[in-house]
Amino acid sequence: MALGSNPQREPEYENVKKELKKDHRYRSREDEVAARVINKQRKQAGETKRKVLLAGL
């Protein structure tokens, strides 16, 4: 998993990666795609730190 990720998401990450390999999707990019899927879920659940850009200040 990526640095700074939630250890509770590790099994989910492994499951997504395994499913991608089983379906022969995204060959040789399974790790990257699985990480992106989990990161998207983390973002939607509010588990990530967000950087706020203040324009004009």
N, C-alpha and C positions, 0 to 999 in steps of 0.2 A: 504494500500500500504506500501511498504517498506520505511524505513527511508531514506531520501535523494532522493526520487524519484520525478519525474516531476509531479506536480498537473494536468497538461494537459493530462497526461496519465491515470488518475484515471477513467474517464468514459470508456476508452478502456479496462482497467483492469476489471472493473465490467462486461462489455459485454462479455469478454472472459470467465470469471468465470461462468456467467449465462449460456453461451452456453455449457460449459463443464458439468454443472449440468443437463442441459436439455437433453444432449446426453448420460447421465449416464456414462461418461468417467472419469477415475481417481477418483473413489469414495473415499471420505474423504480426497482427496489430491488436490481438485480443486483450493484452494487458492495458494498452492505451485506452481502448474503447470501454473496457470494464471500469477503469479509473474515472473516465469522463462521466459514465452513467452514475457511479456512486457519488462523485462530486456534485453532479446536478441534483441528486436527491438530497444531499447534505445542505446544499444552498436553499432548496425549496423548504426544507425543514427548519431553516434558521440556525444550523449548526456551524456555519462558517463565519469568520470575521469579515466584515465589510469595510472597505475603505471609502470614506465619504470625500468626494472631491468638491470643494467649495469654489465655484467659478467666480471670479471677480473680487475675491477677498485678498 
